[in-house]
Amino acid sequence: MHIQTIVTDSASAESCRKGFLVSDAKAKSDFGYSDLAKMGFTCDAAAVKMAMDTVPGYKEAITAFAQDAGLELGDANIDALGQFFTLFNEQTINVLYRGRTAAQTFGVKTMGDWTTERVVFKLRELTGSTSLYDDWSRAAYAAYNYGWDYRDTVRLEWALEVTKLEEAVSSVMRRNAYKDKKDAIVLEQSIFTNEFFWTGLALAQNGASWNKKLYGVLNEPNIASAGRKANLPVDPGSATITVDEMCAALRTIKQEFITDLQGNGDVDSMPIELACPIAWQSAFTVPNTVTGYTAYKWMSENWSNAKVSFKPELDTADDGDPMMIVFAKSVPGVGMDTINLIETSKLHLIGAMPSLKGREEAYSASLAGALCAAPLGVKFWAAGGESSGS
């Protein structure tokens, strides 16, 4: 019979040494596990034996530890002794997932609430024209045509269940099962939201489309219908691209952006971002072999108000190929940001109840996707081929 207790990290180095000595004495039949227990050293030998049988290097590590301490230990003792050296660190190693970049790139607006079915944007277009004055002429009326654009919403849900045993077991590992599952919901929601804001969501039921307008930046119809895509004359992802070729590409991008804006804003002063594929980062840093001049240096001298960033989602944005998005944060006179990411309800608790062996909770959030209010302030650039212009 053996006594099972939890050996915590409170055991000092000296107490562990005593454990070695007592276990070594046990191997010589001078002591039993009851003597070990009286001295405060009780452990689950079966658990350690299982680790010895299944975890590569476990037995060798314990043996080496004992030898370094100058102690003789037989294999029979190593099984039980390994338990003395099981310590859960206060910190936890988190497995990383792709960063959530849509919100940091374009910003997110919260509109409406959980009951909102559709977010409607008002449009107005100037009508009438100026005419020359005459004593007997009728003045032309100036007015607006009113219209609207809209984005539907989609509601999302997540749930968690935690049992009493699960919480007890996780506490041994210095974890909180309930908090970890709440954190998992928040993480999953942020991952889904990021993907949704980039690529939108196609809904279908029983094979039929719901025809909801749920778009991300990469398939936003206002941008697509305006033909806001062109090809760079070079491939910035090429390993052989030179600084001269990259600077020429940047001049092309800037010149066409000036042309597209048609005077609606100063390209050299308004906030602009060049969101690039990660694969293009080296093209900005490759130096001239003689002068050390780089594309970053060109940007600082010729387009200092434009920010360059790198997003993993853009590595495959153009049907699997890299694509850059160049956009102004806002265009004067439009009244809204150029690109708008909309959520209608943040993550919130919608219900909780006790379960047979623990408790359950349900959470929800809702999103409305992306809307481009000023397509002339956005341009998609793909690599290769001749520039097609606007």
Solvent accessible surface area in square Angstrom, and as a share of the most:
residue,aa,sasa,rsa
1,M,219,0.98
2,H,78,0.35
3,I,77,0.39
4,Q,123,0.55
5,T,62,0.36
6,I,115,0.58
7,V,28,0.16
8,T,71,0.41
9,D,61,0.31
10,S,98,0.63
11,A,38,0.29
12,S,61,0.40
13,A,90,0.70
14,E,89,0.40
15,S,28,0.18
16,C,17,0.10
17,R,118,0.43
18,K,92,0.39
19,G,0,0.00
20,F,4,0.02
21,L,74,0.37
22,V,10,0.06
23,S,5,0.03
24,D,27,0.14
25,A,18,0.14
26,K,72,0.31
27,A,52,0.40
28,K,124,0.52
29,S,100,0.65
30,D,102,0.53
31,F,87,0.36
32,G,22,0.22
33,Y,76,0.29
34,S,68,0.44
35,D,42,0.22
36,L,7,0.04
37,A,25,0.20
38,K,168,0.71
39,M,94,0.42
40,G,62,0.59
41,F,13,0.05
42,T,20,0.12
43,C,6,0.03
44,D,18,0.09
45,A,20,0.15
46,A,61,0.47
47,A,48,0.37
48,V,4,0.02
49,K,88,0.37
50,M,131,0.58
51,A,21,0.16
52,M,26,0.12
53,D,99,0.51
54,T,96,0.56
55,V,72,0.41
56,P,129,0.81
57,G,41,0.39
58,Y,48,0.18
59,K,76,0.32
60,E,112,0.50
61,A,62,0.48
62,I,16,0.08
63,T,41,0.24
64,A,47,0.36
65,F,101,0.42
66,A,2,0.02
67,Q,122,0.54
68,D,129,0.67
69,A,57,0.44
70,G,65,0.63
71,L,28,0.14
72,E,142,0.64
73,L,35,0.17
74,G,34,0.32
75,D,86,0.45
76,A,80,0.62
77,N,7,0.04
78,I,3,0.01
79,D,26,0.13
80,A,3,0.03
81,L,0,0.00
82,G,1,0.01
83,Q,33,0.15
84,F,12,0.05
85,F,57,0.24
86,T,67,0.39
87,L,109,0.54
88,F,85,0.36
89,N,93,0.48
90,E,120,0.54
91,Q,137,0.61
92,T,64,0.37
93,I,168,0.85
94,N,114,0.59
95,V,117,0.67
96,L,160,0.80
97,Y,125,0.48
98,R,143,0.52
99,G,40,0.38
100,R,83,0.30
101,T,11,0.07
102,A,0,0.00
103,A,51,0.39
104,Q,126,0.56
105,T,2,0.01
106,F,24,0.10
107,G,34,0.33
108,V,57,0.33
109,K,62,0.26
110,T,73,0.42
111,M,55,0.25
112,G,59,0.56
113,D,76,0.40
114,W,93,0.33
115,T,99,0.58
116,T,29,0.17
117,E,101,0.45
118,R,116,0.42
119,V,15,0.08
120,V,81,0.46
121,F,13,0.06
122,K,184,0.78
123,L,94,0.47
124,R,162,0.59
125,E,117,0.53
126,L,121,0.60
127,T,40,0.23
128,G,50,0.48
129,S,89,0.57
130,T,138,0.80
131,S,68,0.44
132,L,169,0.84
133,Y,190,0.72
134,D,73,0.38
135,D,106,0.55
136,W,233,0.82
137,S,61,0.39
138,R,194,0.71
139,A,79,0.61
140,A,54,0.42
141,Y,162,0.61
142,A,83,0.65
143,A,52,0.41
144,Y,91,0.34
145,N,87,0.45
146,Y,175,0.67
147,G,25,0.24
148,W,177,0.62
149,D,22,0.11
150,Y,52,0.20
151,R,0,0.00
152,D,9,0.05
153,T,6,0.03
154,V,16,0.09
155,R,102,0.37
156,L,22,0.11
157,E,139,0.62
158,W,38,0.13
159,A,75,0.58
160,L,11,0.06
161,E,79,0.36
162,V,0,0.00
163,T,39,0.23
164,K,144,0.61
165,L,132,0.66
166,E,58,0.26
167,E,49,0.22
168,A,56,0.43
169,V,81,0.47
170,S,15,0.10
171,S,67,0.43
172,V,71,0.41
173,M,92,0.41
174,R,87,0.32
175,R,82,0.30
176,N,80,0.41
177,A,8,0.06
178,Y,50,0.19
179,K,111,0.47
180,D,45,0.23
181,K,63,0.27
182,K,62,0.26
183,D,65,0.34
184,A,55,0.43
185,I,11,0.06
186,V,77,0.44
187,L,59,0.29
188,E,79,0.36
189,Q,23,0.10
190,S,33,0.21
191,I,38,0.19
192,F,55,0.23
193,T,18,0.10
194,N,10,0.05
195,E,99,0.45
196,F,4,0.02
197,F,2,0.01
198,W,2,0.01
199,T,76,0.44
200,G,10,0.10
201,L,55,0.28
202,A,104,0.81
203,L,42,0.21
204,A,72,0.56
205,Q,100,0.44
206,N,153,0.78
207,G,81,0.77
208,A,61,0.48
209,S,73,0.47
210,W,111,0.39
211,N,128,0.65
212,K,71,0.30
213,K,45,0.19
214,L,4,0.02
215,Y,53,0.20
216,G,0,0.00
217,V,1,0.00
218,L,35,0.17
219,N,72,0.37
220,E,4,0.02
221,P,44,0.28
222,N,40,0.21
223,I,3,0.01
224,A,76,0.59
225,S,98,0.63
226,A,45,0.35
227,G,37,0.36
228,R,21,0.08
229,K,91,0.39
230,A,2,0.02
231,N,54,0.28
232,L,0,0.00
233,P,60,0.38
234,V,33,0.19
235,D,62,0.32
236,P,0,0.00
237,G,38,0.36
238,S,40,0.26
239,A,110,0.85
240,T,116,0.67
241,I,17,0.08
242,T,66,0.38
243,V,7,0.04
244,D,95,0.49
245,E,71,0.32
246,M,0,0.00
247,C,8,0.05
248,A,41,0.32
249,A,0,0.00
250,L,0,0.00
251,R,125,0.46
252,T,36,0.21
253,I,1,0.00
254,K,28,0.12
255,Q,103,0.46
256,E,31,0.14
257,F,2,0.01
258,I,73,0.37
259,T,71,0.41
260,D,11,0.06
261,L,1,0.00
262,Q,136,0.61
263,G,72,0.69
264,N,61,0.31
265,G,26,0.25
266,D,79,0.41
267,V,7,0.04
268,D,81,0.42
269,S,76,0.49
270,M,15,0.07
271,P,78,0.49
272,I,3,0.02
273,E,2,0.01
274,L,0,0.00
275,A,0,0.00
276,C,0,0.00
277,P,0,0.00
278,I,85,0.43
279,A,54,0.42
280,W,0,0.00
281,Q,70,0.31
282,S,71,0.45
283,A,0,0.00
284,F,0,0.00
285,T,56,0.33
286,V,45,0.26
287,P,73,0.46
288,N,42,0.22
289,T,140,0.81
290,V,134,0.77
291,T,104,0.60
292,G,41,0.40
293,Y,69,0.26
294,T,27,0.16
295,A,0,0.00
296,Y,85,0.32
297,K,100,0.42
298,W,21,0.07
299,M,9,0.04
300,S,67,0.43
301,E,103,0.46
302,N,61,0.31
303,W,1,0.00
304,S,90,0.58
305,N,39,0.20
306,A,12,0.09
307,K,119,0.51
308,V,29,0.16
309,S,13,0.09
310,F,48,0.20
311,K,11,0.05
312,P,25,0.16
313,E,19,0.09
314,L,0,0.00
315,D,41,0.21
316,T,89,0.52
317,A,23,0.18
318,D,24,0.13
319,D,146,0.76
320,G,47,0.45
321,D,82,0.43
322,P,37,0.23
323,M,6,0.03
324,M,0,0.00
325,I,0,0.00
326,V,0,0.00
327,F,4,0.02
328,A,0,0.00
329,K,77,0.33
330,S,47,0.30
331,V,6,0.04
332,P,84,0.53
333,G,88,0.84
334,V,58,0.33
335,G,77,0.74
336,M,61,0.27
337,D,59,0.31
338,T,0,0.00
339,I,9,0.05
340,N,1,0.00
341,L,1,0.00
342,I,0,0.00
343,E,17,0.08
344,T,1,0.01
345,S,11,0.07
346,K,126,0.53
347,L,48,0.24
348,H,62,0.28
349,L,91,0.45
350,I,74,0.37
351,G,32,0.31
352,A,67,0.52
353,M,116,0.52
354,P,113,0.71
355,S,25,0.16
356,L,173,0.86
357,K,139,0.59
358,G,14,0.13
359,R,80,0.29
360,E,59,0.27
361,E,19,0.09
362,A,34,0.26
363,Y,14,0.05
364,S,3,0.02
365,A,0,0.00
366,S,0,0.00
367,L,0,0.00
368,A,0,0.00
369,G,0,0.00
370,A,0,0.00
371,L,6,0.03
372,C,2,0.01
373,A,32,0.24
374,A,3,0.02
375,P,34,0.22
376,L,59,0.30
377,G,0,0.00
378,V,0,0.00
379,K,1,0.01
380,F,16,0.07
381,W,1,0.00
382,A,5,0.04
383,A,33,0.26
384,G,28,0.27
385,G,49,0.47
386,E,145,0.65
387,S,41,0.26
388,S,80,0.52
389,G,19,0.18
390,S,87,0.56
